[in-house]
Every structure is written in C-alpha cells, then in structure tokens.
C-alpha cells in the first residue's frame, strides 16, 4: 500500500515518531489533507519539501522539520506558504547539529522562500543556522 493512495485522508498525526527521518514517498498526493502534525523533509527525490506543494488544504498548525535536507532552495519557493491562509501556527526546524556541514547562505535562502501568510498568528524557529533573518521577518510581527 502506498500512502498516496489514501486520497480521502484528512488528518495525519505522526507525533512521537522520533525515529522517522523523512515522510513516506507520495505524501504530496494526499491533496485532501487538512492537518499534518509534522512534515519531515527528506531527500529531494523521495520526500523533499516539494511534497508540500499540493497540500493546499492544510490548516491550523504546521511543523516542518529537517529543513537542512533542502538542497535546491527553489524547491522551498514552490511550496508557496505565503498563499496558505489557513495556517495559523508555523514551526520551522533545521538540524541541531552545528558541525562543519552547515550552509548558512542555503539556510537563509530556504527561510526566505518559506515566507508564511500574513494571517499567521504564531511563528517558531528552531536550530536556524543562518547569520541573519530574511527581509519578510524584519517587517512582520507574529
């Protein structure tokens, strides 16, 4: 069974699944999904950030983790979080490993492209390794 076949699925809760490293392939096919407890960014060809692109009915709280796995920052732009007016709370989390492999400019670009909607009520940022905030964060208050 492929999770993408569950086309009527409205709610997916994976809280407490601390061993998961990425979302199942084709989670982006769940176009009727309204709530998703955590989207774990995996490798681009299997469960990259672009899987969020077609999940247009997400609402309430959205947690996006493992943002350090985004290689092509344009993939983050395609998600178009700014157009998701039903998302009220957003948490963005990068890796808590601050070793040599961090790419500050990549993290800033990802952060820039994941601009949330103006209607957002709460924003949480965890383990961000960039050296500055994107412009959109400097002009908004959440």
DRENGUPA-796764 format. One line per field, with one value per atom (N, C-alpha, C): residue in one letter; atom name; y, z, x. Coordinates in steps of 0.02 Angstrom, whole numbers, padded with zeros to 5 digits. Example, Ala and Ser with C-alpha at 12.3 -4.5 7.8 and 13.67 -1.06 7.14 Angstrom:
<nodes>
residuo [a	a	a	s	s	s]
atomo [N	CA	C	N	CA	C]
v [-00284	-00225	-00165	-00112	-00053	00002]
w [00390	00390	00390	00354	00357	00394]
u [00660	00615	00660	00642	00684	00645]
</nodes>
This chain:
<nodes>
residuo [x	x	x	x	x	x	x	x	x	x	x	x	x	x	x	x	x	x	x	x	x	x	x	x	x	x	x	x	x	x	x	x	x	x	x	x	x	x	x	x	x	x	x	x	x	x	x	x	x	x	x	x	x	x	x	x	x	x	x	x	x	x	x	x	x	x	x	x	x	x	x	x	x	x	x	x	x	x	x	x	x	x	x	x	x	x	x	x	x	x	x	x	x	x	x	x	x	x	x	x	x	x	x	x	x	x	x	x	x	x	x	x	x	x	x	x	x	x	x	x	x	x	x	x	x	x	x	x	x	x	x	x	x	x	x	x	x	x	x	x	x	x	x	x	x	x	x	x	x	x	x	x	x	x	x	x	x	x	x	x	x	x	x	x	x	x	x	x	x	x	x	x	x	x	x	x	x	x	x	x	x	x	x	x	x	x	x	x	x	x	x	x	x	x	x	x	x	x	x	x	x	x	x	x	x	x	x	x	x	x	x	x	x	x	x	x	x	x	x	x	x	x	x	x	x	x	x	x	x	x	x	x	x	x	x	x	x	x	x	x	x	x	x	x	x	x	x	x	x	x	x	x	x	x	x	x	x	x	x	x	x	x	x	x	x	x	x	x	x	x	x	x	x	x	x	x	x	x	x	x	x	x	x	x	x	x	x	x	x	x	x	x	x	x	x	x	x	x	x	x	x	x	x	x	x	x	x	x	x	x	x	x	x	x	x	x	x	x	x	x	x	x	x	x	x	x	x	x	x	x	x	x	x	x	x	x	x	x	x	x	x	x	x	x	x	x	x	x	x	x	x	x	x	x	x	x	x	x	x	x	x	x	x	x	x	x	x	x	x	x	x	x	x	x	x	x	x	x	x	x	x	x	x	x	x	x	x	x	x	x	x	x	x	x	x	x	x	x	x	x	x	x	x	x	x	x	x	x	x	x	x	x	x	x	x	x	x	x	x	x	x	x	x	x	x	x]
atomo [N	CA	C	N	CA	C	N	CA	C	N	CA	C	N	CA	C	N	CA	C	N	CA	C	N	CA	C	N	CA	C	N	CA	C	N	CA	C	N	CA	C	N	CA	C	N	CA	C	N	CA	C	N	CA	C	N	CA	C	N	CA	C	N	CA	C	N	CA	C	N	CA	C	N	CA	C	N	CA	C	N	CA	C	N	CA	C	N	CA	C	N	CA	C	N	CA	C	N	CA	C	N	CA	C	N	CA	C	N	CA	C	N	CA	C	N	CA	C	N	CA	C	N	CA	C	N	CA	C	N	CA	C	N	CA	C	N	CA	C	N	CA	C	N	CA	C	N	CA	C	N	CA	C	N	CA	C	N	CA	C	N	CA	C	N	CA	C	N	CA	C	N	CA	C	N	CA	C	N	CA	C	N	CA	C	N	CA	C	N	CA	C	N	CA	C	N	CA	C	N	CA	C	N	CA	C	N	CA	C	N	CA	C	N	CA	C	N	CA	C	N	CA	C	N	CA	C	N	CA	C	N	CA	C	N	CA	C	N	CA	C	N	CA	C	N	CA	C	N	CA	C	N	CA	C	N	CA	C	N	CA	C	N	CA	C	N	CA	C	N	CA	C	N	CA	C	N	CA	C	N	CA	C	N	CA	C	N	CA	C	N	CA	C	N	CA	C	N	CA	C	N	CA	C	N	CA	C	N	CA	C	N	CA	C	N	CA	C	N	CA	C	N	CA	C	N	CA	C	N	CA	C	N	CA	C	N	CA	C	N	CA	C	N	CA	C	N	CA	C	N	CA	C	N	CA	C	N	CA	C	N	CA	C	N	CA	C	N	CA	C	N	CA	C	N	CA	C	N	CA	C	N	CA	C	N	CA	C	N	CA	C	N	CA	C	N	CA	C	N	CA	C	N	CA	C	N	CA	C	N	CA	C	N	CA	C	N	CA	C	N	CA	C	N	CA	C	N	CA	C	N	CA	C	N	CA	C	N	CA	C	N	CA	C	N	CA	C	N	CA	C	N	CA	C	N	CA	C	N	CA	C	N	CA	C	N	CA	C	N	CA	C	N	CA	C	N	CA	C	N	CA	C	N	CA	C	N	CA	C	N	CA	C	N	CA	C]
v [-00059	00000	00062	00109	00172	00226	00268	00319	00367	00376	00419	00395	00331	00303	00321	00347	00365	00435	00442	00508	00544	00508	00539	00557	00542	00556	00631	00649	00720	00739	00691	00707	00654	00677	00631	00656	00615	00632	00583	00608	00566	00588	00624	00646	00587	00597	00544	00495	00501	00456	00483	00481	00514	00480	00419	00383	00398	00428	00442	00493	00481	00525	00566	00543	00578	00553	00589	00570	00512	00474	00421	00451	00415	00440	00451	00502	00519	00548	00572	00604	00666	00694	00752	00737	00673	00654	00658	00671	00674	00744	00759	00828	00851	00806	00824	00832	00823	00826	00896	00898	00962	00974	00921	00929	00879	00903	00863	00884	00839	00858	00879	00846	00862	00840	00884	00865	00862	00802	00791	00792	00843	00849	00795	00756	00703	00720	00668	00677	00701	00745	00776	00727	00672	00626	00584	00580	00537	00577	00620	00656	00726	00761	00828	00878	00940	00993	01004	00988	00999	00957	00905	00864	00906	00961	01006	01048	01053	01098	01088	01026	01012	01003	01010	01003	01071	01093	01160	01170	01116	01121	01118	01118	01116	01177	01166	01221	01211	01264	01260	01265	01213	01213	01169	01194	01155	01158	01100	01093	01064	01099	01073	01063	01001	00986	00960	00958	00935	00979	01044	01091	01092	01067	01063	01014	00971	00924	00956	01018	01051	01070	01041	01055	01112	01107	01159	01207	01267	01314	01333	01328	01344	01296	01236	01189	01219	01255	01287	01342	01376	01430	01402	01343	01312	01294	01285	01267	01324	01385	01444	01446	01446	01450	01516	01568	01633	01631	01585	01579	01533	01506	01459	01496	01530	01574	01537	01472	01434	01408	01419	01400	01457	01441	01492	01491	01431	01423	01385	01408	01376	01369	01308	01296	01272	01303	01283	01261	01200	01173	01146	01168	01142	01091	01065	01016	01050	01014	01042	01025	00996	00981	01041	01078	01138	01124	01068	01050	01088	01065	01099	01096	01051	01041	01093	01139	01189	01238	01258	01307	01366	01417	01474	01508	01516	01550	01508	01442	01398	01403	01404	01408	01474	01529	01593	01593	01563	01560	01519	01462	01420	01460	01492	01533	01588	01619	01673	01647	01590	01563	01532	01516	01487	01542	01598	01653	01632	01638	01617	01670	01652	01701	01758	01815	01872	01858	01811	01794	01750	01731	01687	01719	01678	01703	01686	01631	01610	01580	01601	01576	01554	01493	01467	01446	01463	01446	01409	01349	01308	01289	01297	01274	01306	01366	01401	01422	01406	01420	01478	01514	01572	01629	01677	01734	01794	01792	01847	01820	01862	01843	01868	01834	01859	01924	01962	02027	02022	01970	01967	01964	01937	01931	01998	02039	02104	02153	02141	02189	02164	02103	02075	02061	02059	02036	01983	01928	01872	01863]
w [00000	00000	00000	-00039	-00044	-00011	00031	00066	00018	-00041	-00091	-00115	-00103	-00123	-00074	-00016	00034	00018	-00039	-00065	-00023	00019	00061	00131	00144	00210	00224	00282	00302	00356	00399	00456	00462	00470	00479	00539	00591	00652	00661	00658	00669	00731	00777	00838	00875	00903	00942	00899	00835	00790	00780	00834	00835	00792	00771	00730	00655	00636	00565	00540	00481	00450	00393	00367	00311	00304	00265	00252	00202	00201	00151	00081	00031	-00038	-00056	-00096	-00122	-00070	-00014	00035	00004	-00046	-00081	-00122	-00130	-00166	-00122	-00058	-00011	-00014	-00070	-00084	-00041	-00006	00039	00112	00123	00191	00221	00282	00315	00374	00409	00464	00457	00472	00469	00528	00575	00636	00624	00577	00562	00492	00453	00388	00395	00388	00394	00324	00310	00244	00236	00184	00169	00107	00076	00015	-00042	-00085	-00136	-00182	-00200	-00247	-00214	-00147	-00114	-00075	-00031	00011	00027	-00025	-00017	-00001	00010	00029	-00023	-00086	-00139	-00130	-00088	-00073	-00040	-00009	00023	-00028	-00088	-00138	-00152	-00156	-00174	-00114	-00054	00006	00024	-00018	-00015	00040	00069	00119	00191	00200	00268	00307	00370	00412	00484	00523	00593	00602	00631	00647	00599	00577	00533	00561	00568	00592	00533	00512	00459	00489	00490	00520	00467	00486	00444	00382	00391	00335	00308	00346	00322	00263	00252	00196	00129	00129	00065	00030	-00029	-00069	-00117	-00154	-00202	-00169	-00154	-00117	-00156	-00221	-00262	-00247	-00223	-00203	-00146	-00101	-00046	-00073	-00124	-00153	-00184	-00215	-00248	-00199	-00136	-00085	-00076	-00083	-00078	-00012	00043	00108	00115	00083	00088	00067	00022	-00002	00041	00095	00138	00196	00184	00233	00291	00286	00340	00391	00378	00427	00477	00540	00593	00633	00638	00675	00632	00632	00592	00633	00633	00663	00608	00604	00555	00594	00580	00618	00572	00584	00549	00595	00575	00616	00677	00732	00791	00792	00737	00729	00695	00732	00705	00685	00650	00628	00565	00535	00476	00415	00413	00352	00345	00391	00387	00330	00296	00242	00259	00288	00313	00257	00199	00144	00118	00117	00097	00147	00211	00263	00258	00244	00236	00175	00120	00060	00073	00105	00122	00166	00217	00263	00224	00178	00138	00096	00065	00020	00057	00121	00160	00197	00166	00197	00209	00272	00288	00267	00272	00255	00306	00285	00330	00388	00379	00430	00486	00481	00532	00601	00651	00719	00763	00747	00788	00743	00754	00716	00765	00756	00797	00750	00768	00727	00772	00750	00792	00753	00785	00760	00694	00681	00620	00624	00572	00572	00528	00501	00460	00502	00468	00503	00510	00475	00478	00462	00474	00459	00389	00357	00291	00299	00245	00247	00272	00252	00271	00347	00383	00455	00490	00457	00486	00484	00441	00433	00461	00488	00515	00590	00623	00693	00699	00731	00738	00811]
u [00042	00000	00044	00025	00061	00019	00050	00011	-00023	00004	-00026	-00094	-00109	-00174	-00230	-00213	-00264	-00291	-00321	-00340	-00393	-00429	-00480	-00454	-00390	-00362	-00363	-00389	-00394	-00344	-00326	-00284	-00229	-00167	-00110	-00070	-00068	-00032	00025	00086	00145	00184	00150	00183	00213	00272	00305	00344	00342	00378	00449	00487	00552	00605	00593	00642	00634	00578	00567	00618	00644	00693	00664	00607	00575	00504	00465	00396	00395	00341	00336	00332	00358	00351	00278	00265	00199	00151	00177	00133	00102	00134	00108	00045	00029	-00032	-00094	-00085	-00141	-00172	-00202	-00224	-00282	-00315	-00370	-00348	-00283	-00257	-00267	-00295	-00308	-00261	-00242	-00195	-00138	-00079	-00019	00025	00036	00070	00142	00176	00246	00262	00291	00317	00393	00420	00492	00522	00562	00593	00645	00638	00686	00726	00750	00789	00744	00769	00726	00689	00719	00687	00632	00631	00582	00530	00553	00505	00532	00551	00577	00523	00543	00497	00443	00457	00407	00344	00348	00288	00234	00252	00203	00165	00191	00164	00089	00067	-00003	-00049	-00022	-00063	-00094	-00139	-00166	-00219	-00243	-00297	-00271	-00205	-00179	-00202	-00217	-00242	-00218	-00226	-00207	-00132	-00103	-00032	00007	00065	00109	00179	00210	00278	00318	00370	00413	00482	00505	00570	00619	00682	00737	00746	00737	00745	00816	00864	00933	00940	00890	00893	00876	00855	00838	00903	00913	00973	00960	00905	00886	00837	00859	00818	00755	00756	00696	00639	00655	00602	00560	00593	00556	00511	00533	00492	00428	00432	00375	00319	00336	00286	00235	00256	00213	00173	00209	00175	00137	00161	00128	00055	00039	-00030	-00073	-00047	-00084	-00116	-00171	-00202	-00235	-00243	-00275	-00224	-00160	-00109	-00101	-00114	-00112	-00047	-00017	00045	00095	00156	00208	00271	00299	00364	00411	00469	00520	00582	00605	00661	00715	00776	00834	00868	00925	00961	00992	00995	01028	01102	01127	01198	01231	01270	01302	01374	01385	01452	01472	01526	01554	01510	01462	01422	01366	01359	01306	01321	01268	01274	01229	01258	01218	01179	01210	01175	01117	01125	01070	01013	01029	00977	00940	00975	00942	00895	00917	00875	00812	00820	00762	00714	00740	00700	00664	00699	00669	00611	00620	00569	00510	00518	00463	00424	00417	00380	00308	00285	00217	00165	00101	00049	00047	00023	00017	-00031	-00076	-00125	-00097	-00033	-00003	-00007	-00024	-00030	00030	00064	00121	00175	00237	00294	00348	00373	00428	00484	00545	00604	00652	00673	00717	00780	00837	00902	00921	00898	00916	00990	01028	01100	01121	01073	01090	01117	01148	01179	01132	01076	01028	00959	00909	00841	00822	00775	00752	00714	00710	00676	00605	00568	00498	00489	00538	00532	00547	00585	00603	00545	00497	00442	00375	00374	00313	00320	00265	00264	00211	00228	00182	00165]
</nodes>
